[in-house]
Amino acid sequence: MNAQSGQAEAVIEVMPAIVHLNAMARPQEALVRHLAEFEAAALILRITRLSVRLIRLIIFYRFA
């Protein structure tokens, strides 16, 4: 019985550390998600700019 109570005490002592680590990991996951969204938006913007340049180039050579 004494060994089991010692194990229970150890689990009770370790649990707050696990909860703290989980709480620290969640903001990092959110940050990674936001960075991925930002990179996707930057990629879309880059593609849009290239598309506009291509359209301008086509119009320029068509009417030049």
C-alpha positions as CSV (number, residue, x, y, z in Angstrom):
1,M,0.0,0.0,0.0
2,N,2.8,2.4,0.8
3,A,4.4,2.0,-2.7
4,Q,1.0,2.7,-4.3
5,S,0.6,5.9,-2.2
6,G,4.1,7.0,-3.1
7,Q,3.3,6.5,-6.8
8,A,0.1,8.4,-6.4
9,E,2.0,11.3,-4.8
10,A,4.5,11.3,-7.6
11,V,1.7,11.4,-10.2
12,I,0.1,14.3,-8.4
13,E,3.4,16.2,-8.3
14,V,4.1,15.6,-12.0
15,M,0.6,16.4,-13.3
16,P,1.0,20.2,-12.9
17,A,4.2,20.1,-15.0
18,I,2.4,18.2,-17.7
19,V,-0.5,20.6,-17.7
20,H,2.0,23.5,-17.9
21,L,3.8,22.0,-20.8
22,N,0.5,21.5,-22.7
23,A,-0.5,25.1,-22.0
24,M,2.9,26.2,-23.4
25,A,2.5,24.1,-26.5
26,R,-0.9,25.4,-27.5
27,P,0.2,29.0,-28.2
28,Q,3.0,27.6,-30.3
29,E,0.5,25.5,-32.3
30,A,-1.6,28.7,-32.8
31,L,1.5,30.6,-33.9
32,V,2.4,27.9,-36.4
33,R,-1.1,28.0,-37.8
34,H,-1.1,31.8,-38.1
35,L,2.3,31.6,-39.8
36,A,1.0,29.0,-42.3
37,E,-2.0,31.2,-43.0
38,F,0.3,34.2,-43.5
39,E,2.6,32.3,-45.9
40,A,-0.4,31.1,-47.9
41,A,-1.7,34.7,-48.1
42,A,1.8,35.9,-49.2
43,L,1.9,33.2,-51.9
44,I,-1.5,34.1,-53.2
45,L,-0.5,37.8,-53.3
46,R,2.7,36.8,-55.2
47,I,0.7,34.8,-57.7
48,T,-1.7,37.6,-58.2
49,R,1.1,40.1,-58.8
50,L,2.7,37.8,-61.3
51,S,-0.7,37.3,-63.0
52,V,-1.2,41.1,-63.3
53,R,2.3,41.5,-64.8
54,L,1.6,38.7,-67.3
55,I,-1.7,40.3,-68.3
56,R,0.0,43.7,-68.7
57,L,2.7,42.1,-70.8
58,I,0.2,40.4,-73.0
59,I,-1.8,43.6,-73.5
60,F,1.3,45.6,-74.2
61,Y,2.5,43.2,-76.9
62,R,-1.0,42.8,-78.4
63,F,-1.5,46.5,-78.9
64,A,2.1,47.6,-79.4
